[in-house]
Each structure stands twice: as C-alpha cells, then as structure tokens.
C-alpha cells in the first residue's frame, strides 16, 4: 500500500480542529486514489489465466497456440506490470525487455528490466528501445508480442529518426515541457521525430499478434497519444508537429536536425507515421486496463464513506495550473457561501492534468502551482482544504507528489515573511510549501494516471 509519508505532520499543520479534520479526509482520499492506480492491483483485476487461455477485457488468447511469447514496453509503471505479468503467465514467456525508470525496485526473471532516464531521455533509453525493436522484428506470424505501456513511455523509449541526436531530442523535449504545451501537442512532435512511436513498433512487429496493455496517463484515453502510440495508427502529421512548434514560438529554437526531418516529412521525402488502414494493425489489440477515472472514483468513494456530500466534477481537468487553482478555490468558496453545487459537509474531486508555462526561475510542479494559486483565494476560511497530487508521486522536477492549502496558509506564510504572489510569479511553489511544511511526499508510486485534486469544505 502506498502511504503519504508525512501524513501526521500535514494533519498537525492544521491550525484548527476543523482544518485538521478536513486535511485528514482529503489526504486519506488521495491515498485511496493512488492505491487504486497500483499497476499490480490493476493487472491482477483485469487479467486472468484459465488453463492456457489469458482473458483481458473480453478478449481471449490461448497461449499454447503461439510459438513464442515476447514481452516489451516502457513507462513509469512498466516494471510493476512486467513483474505481475510474470507472476500470471511467466511459464509461457520466451523473453522480453522493458524500459523502466532508473532506480526501479521491481524484480523479474524472464523479462529484462532495462533502466533509462525520465523525464529527459538518454542513451540508455535509446539502447533499450533498439532492443525492443529487434525483438519485435524477430517475432513472426506464429508469435505473440505483449506490450506493457504506461505514462512516461515517450521519454523512456526514445529512438530518434536518422540525423537526430539524443541531445537534439532532449533539447526539444525540454522546451516543449516548459512552454505550456499539453501532452497531445508534445507527443505529436515526439511521434514525428521517432522511429518507434506513432505506430512504428506495430509496423516492425507485423505479422505477429500484438497485445498492448495500457495504463493511460492522457486525458480521454486517446490511444495514439499514450506513450506516443507505438502500436496505434497515428492521427497526426508532420505538418501538425511543425504547427505545434510554431504555436509556442519554438520553431527557431528547434535543432536543425529536427527541423530537417519535419520539413522532409511534410514534403513527402520520408515516410509518414503509419495510419489507419495499414495492414500492420490488423492483428493489434490495444486495451486500456487503467486510467484516471478509476482513481478519481476511488477518491470519491473514500470521501462518500466518511459521510461527505461528494461531486466528481471531472476526470478531464486541464488548463494552466494557476488558472485552474483559482477556479477550484472559487468552487470551494461558493460551497461555503451558498451550498452550491453541493451542501456542506462537502467534497469535490477533479482528475486530469494541468500545465505550467515556466516564466520564473523557481522550482515546482503543476500540482504545487495549482494549490498555491488556490491558496490566494482561501484566506480566513475554516475547514476548507484544496489538495492536489500527481499519482506517480513525482510532481514536476521535484521530490514531492503535490501540496496542500487551507484558509490559514497565507497567514502562516506571511508570519515568516513569505509572499505567495511572489512565489507564484517565480514558479517557485516547491519552496513556498516547503517553508510552511505543506508539501506532500509519497515517493515514486510506480503508478501514473495523471493527477487528482480534492476540495473538502466542512
């Protein structure tokens, strides 16, 4: 079970009895949400083996009918997924390789866990991805290729197109992460500078049967954007990738090698990513086994069981983090004033993923920035909490999962000379909440289904 490591401290940081109760309810609901996203638990609930037949979401595959069964993939949860798959069908697996974040603690015996860098891709990731493509190419018509894909797969499975160095790929990746682009836009570019993403893995594996088990970290679960869709027909083009870079003023900053590939592709000088109708996808089964909605519902149910009136507002939350924080704080204030949209004691759950346009020189993540923005609108309220975390336990380039704010947050900060507006302007939410002791720490969870935000109003 994943626990919030500093739970007791966070609760004690509440200055009133009502604040401490609100903090307790919100934090426990987040623990419930993160544990619902546990890859091992999801795999065991979605996959069953009866005799030699594996059943997944209504699909059945008789493992004895395949000459070889290979396992490949990558993502933040892929180590746990591979470990669990071995527990379920290990005796049938021929071999496999999965790219996992460096420092992964999972253990496998048949599937090799290959460590690579996240969120910035590295040469080790390239090496592992080349091996994955070799395994896919080796598979033939009598073989089954099981892919384990989760959030973070884009960074963990890099394979730049000819002429693009990993340094160039890192550079454009870093610019895209900072500019405020959403994950769909980022992955549109990634797919078109890769020989792996955007359906190329399926193309390489044809004519083998491909079973792709997916933990989604993209809002709405669009298959071709989760880990940049290595086994899915691509709905975007080279022209779309160029438009994304120009939209955010990055085209002139883009390495020449990347621009050349994109322009050559737009002119038809190099092949487009595989599209719908390509024979490579005839024997591909893409199955989502977990997503943000299941975790949001887990938070909802935990709060409901405590006697709160709960609204699941959305599982498609997006937008600039600081703006979303302002809106959610406004919802909390409306509940206190009118009981709309839900009567007190109340809670609102919102799942999704916001973005941050980095203009300052501080440190933080989208969840911390959302909560800092919300804090500005909660002043003096009692028994009101806004809390937000990343389900993977890593919010932005920090060691925190997220942060918590209540109606006393601003006063507490001002007592030690902190001005919330200044920290927000510098994108320095991490140091703001670190100084007042309201960062949330879980450590890496091995899960990754976007973010969960909870409002509690008592």
N, C-alpha and C positions, 0 to 999 in steps of 0.2 A: 504494500500500500504506500502510495506517495503521500507524504505529510508536508505541511508548511512548517519548516524547521524552527521559525521564530514566532510560532502561533501565540504562545503565552505572553511574550513581550509585546506583540501587536495588540493583544486584548488589553493588557495593563496600560498601554499608552492612551487608552480612552480616559478622558478626564471625569466623566460622569457615569453613573450606573447604567443609564440608557445607552450611552455611547459604547460602553463595553459590551452590552448585550447585542447591539447592532453589529459591532465588529465580529463578535463570536459567530453570529448567524451567517454573516456574509462570507467569512473565511472558511467555515465548515462546508458551505455550499460549493465553494471553489475547490476544496479538496475532493468533494464528490464528483465534480465535473472532470477534474484531471484524472481521477481513477477510472472514470467511465471511458476515457480515451486510452487506457493502458493497452498497448498492442497485443500483449499476451492474452489478456482477457477477451479482447475483440476477436482475435484469431480463433480461440477455443470456442467462442459462442457462434461463430459464423461458419466454421469448417468442421465437418465430421467425416470419419472414416468407418465405413461398414464393409467388412471383408476387405476387398481390394479397391473399393469404389469410394472416391472422395466426393463429398457433396458440399457445394458452396452456392448459397443464394439461389437455389433452384436448378443449378447446373450440376451434372454428374460426369465424372471421368473415371473410367476403370484403369487404374494404374498398371495393371498387369498387361494391358494391351499395348503399352509403349515400350519400345526397345531401350530407350534411355530417358531419364528424367533429370533435367538440369535446372538449377535454381540460380537466378541472377537478380540484381536490383540495387537500390540505394536509397538513402534518406535517413532522417534522424531516428526513425522507428525501425529501420530495416534490420538491425542487429537482433532486436527482440522478436521481430517477425520471423527471421531465419531460425532463431533458437526454438521458437514454438513450432514452426513447420517441421523441424527435425523431430521434435517430440511426437508429432502427429503421424508423419509418414516417412521418418528417417530411413527405414529399411529399403524404401523404394528409390531413394535419391542416388543418382550416379555421381554427381559432382556439382559444384556451384561456387560462385563468388559474388559477394555483396559488398558494396562500398558503404562504410559506416563512419560516423564522426570519430575523429581521433580521441582516444581515451575510452572507447566503448568497453563496457564491462561484460558483455554477453559472451557465452561460450557455445561453440558448435564443433562438431567432429567431422562432418562431411562437407558442409558449405564453408568455404573460407571467408572470414570477415577481414576485409581489406580496409585499413584506416586511411582517411583522407580529411582534408580541411573543409570546414564550413564556418561562416557563410562565404568565405573567399576561396575559390577553387585553387588547387595546387597540382603539382606534377604527379603526386601520388594518386590523386583522383583520376588524372589522365591515364596513368598506368593501369589502374583498376578497371577503368571503362574500356580500355583496349582489350583487356582480358575478357570482359563481359561480351564484347562484340565477337571475339574469337569463339567463345562458347556458343553464341547464337549462330554463327556461321557454320559451326560444326554440326549443329542439330539438323536432322533431316526429317523426311515425311513421317517416319515411324516414331519420332521423339516428341516429348512434351517439354516445353520451356516454361517454368513457373517464374514469373517476375514479382518481386516484392517492392512496391513503390510507396514512398511516403514523402511528406513535406521535407524540403531540404535536398531532394533528389537532384534538382537542377545544378546546385553548387557541388554536390558530391559526385556527380557523374559528368564531368567535363570532357569533351572530345572536340577541340576546336577544328574547324574546317581548314583545309590546306592553306598555308600562308599566314594564319593567325596564331600567334604565340599565346601561351598561357598567361604571360604578363599582359598582353593586349586584352585578353578576355577578362582578366582580373580588373584591369583599369575601367573598362566599360561597365562591368558588373558593379563596381564601387560607385560609379557616377549614377547609375540607374537606381541603386538603393538609397542614395542621398537626395535625389531630385524630387521625390514625392510621387513617382510613378507607381501604379498599382501592380499587383503580381501578374495580371494578364498582360499588361504592357511590357513588363520586364521579360516575361517568358516569350513574348512574340519576338523580341530581339534575340534572346538566347537560342531559340529554335533555329534561327536562320544563320547562326554562326557556328552551328554544331553538326557533326556527322553522326550523332547519337539520338538527339532529341527530335521532336516533331515527326515521329513515325519511323525514323531510320532503323531503330532496333527491330521493329517488326519486319521491315524490309529485309534486313540481314538474316532474320530467323526463318523466313519463308523457305520451304513449305512445312515447317514444323508447326505443331499445335502450340499456341501461346495462351497461358492462363495468367492474367495480370491481376494481382490482388492489391488493392489501392486503399491507403488511408489518406483521405483528402484534406488538404490544407488550403484549398481555393474556394472562395465563396460561390455557392451554387453548384459546386462539383462538376465544372466543365472538364471532361476527360482530357481534352487536348492541352490543358494548361497545368494540370497537376504534374509536378516534376517535368514540365515542358513536354508531356505526352510522348514518351519514346515508343509506345506501341499503339498510338492513336492517329488516325488521319488528321492532318493539320488544316485548320480552318483559316490560317493567316498566310500572308505572302511576304516576299522580300520588300515590296512597297510598303506594307504595313509596318515593318520593322524600321524602315527609314523614317516614316511619319512619326513614330514614337520618339526617335532620337531628335528629330527637328522640333517636335512639340515642346520638349523640355530644354531646348537650347543646347543640346549635347552634340549635334552633328559635327560642328567644327572641332570639338574636343575629342571626337571619336578617333581612335588609332587608324592610320591609313590602311592597314591590312583589313580591318573590319569594314571600313567604307568600301574598299575594293570588292570584297566578297558580296556585300549587299547590292552594290551597283551592278556587278556582273550578273548577279541573280535576277535583278529587276530587268536587265536587258536580255535574259534568257541564255546567257553564256554558260551558266552552271545550273544543274537541276534544282527545281523547286522541291520542297519537302513533299513526301507522299500525301496524296489527297484521297478523299472518299472515292470508292470505286476501284482503288488499286487492289490487285489480287493478293497483295501481301497481308491484307486484313481479313481475308475470308475465313481463316481459322484462328482468329484472335478473339479472346473473351476477356473484356475489361470489366472488372467487378469492384465496385466501391464497397468496402466492408466496414468503414468507419468514417465519421465526419463531425463537423462542429455541432450539428443539430443534436446528435446523441449526447454530447457533453452538456449542451445548453439545457436539454431536458433533464439530465441528471441533477444539475444545479436547481432547476425549477422544482423538482420533486423533493429535494432536500429541504428547501425553504417551505414548501407546502406542508411537509410533515411536521414542521415546527409551528403550524397554526397561522402562518402569514397568508395574506391575500396576494397571490403572485401573478404577474403578467410576463409571459415570454414575448418580449417586444419584437425581436427579430433574430435570425441566425445569418443575416446578410448585412450586418453593420459594416459600413465603410465610410471613407472621407478623411479629411485632415484631422489628426488626433485631437488637436486643441479645440477645433470647432465642435467635434463630436462630444468632447468633455463638457463644453458649455451647454450643449443641448441636453445631455443626460442630467446635468445638475439642475437645469430648468425643469425637467420632469420631476425630479425629487422635490423641488420647491413647490411645484403645482400640487403634488400629493399632500404636502403639509398644509397648504392653504385651502384646498377645495375637495380633497379626496378623489381627484380625477387624475389619471384614468383608473385608479384602484384605491379602495379605502384602506386607511391605516388599521392595524399594522400591515405594512405592505412591502413588497419587493418587486423589482423589475430586473429581468435577466435579458442581456443582449449578447449575442455571439457574432463574431465576424473578424474583420481585420482592418484597422485604420492605417494611415500612412503618415509619415513625418517629412516635411520639407526642411532640411537642415540648413539653417541660416546662421546659427550661432556656433560657438566653439566649445559647448559643454558636452556632457555625457548623459545618455538616457536611452529610453526605448519608447515605442509608441504607446504602450500601456501606462508607463510612468508619466508621459506627457499628457495623455488623456486625463489622468487623475489629477495632475497639477492644475490643469485648466479648470476642471470641475471644482476644485477646492476654492477657487476665486469666487464662486457663486454660492458656496455653502456657509459662509460666515455666520456664526452665532446659532446655527440650528442645533438642536439637541436630538440625539438618537437617529441621526441621518448619516449614512455612510455610502461612499462610492468607492468601489474596489475593482481593479482590472488586472488580469494576468495573461501571460502567454502560456498555453498549455504545455509547451515544451520546456518550460522552466527557465528560459533564456530570453529576456526582453531586450531586443537590440543588442549592441555590443557591451552588455553588462552581465554581472553575475546574479542579478535579481530577476525574478519572474514577473514582477509588477509592483504596484504600490496601492496604498490605501489613504483616503482622506475623509475627514468628518468636519463638523461645524466648528471645531476648535483648532483645526490645522493652521489657519492663517495666524491666529493669535499666538499659538505656540511658536511658530516660526519667527514672528516679529519680536518675541521676547529675547531671542538670541541673535537678532539683527539680520534676519533673512527676509528679503522682499520677493514674494512669489512671482510677481510680474517680471522682475529682472532675470530670475532663473528660467522662466518660460521663454523669454526673449533670446536667451543664450542656448536654448535646447538643453538645459542642464538640470533636468528633473531628477536624475540619479542623486546628485549631491544635495539637492534640496531635501529629498525624502530621507537620505542617509543621515543628514544632520538632525532630523527630528525623530528618527527611528521607525519610520513607517514604510520602508521597503519590504517586499515580500520575498522570502527565499525558500525555494523548494529543491534547488539543484536541478540538473538536467533530468527530465522525467522519462525520456525515451518515447514520449508521445508527441504528436504535433498535429492538432486540428484547429489551428487559429487561436483566437483569444476569447476570453469570457469576461464580461463586465457585469457586476451585480450592484444594484442600488437597494439599500434597506432603509425604510422610513418607519420608525416606531412611534 
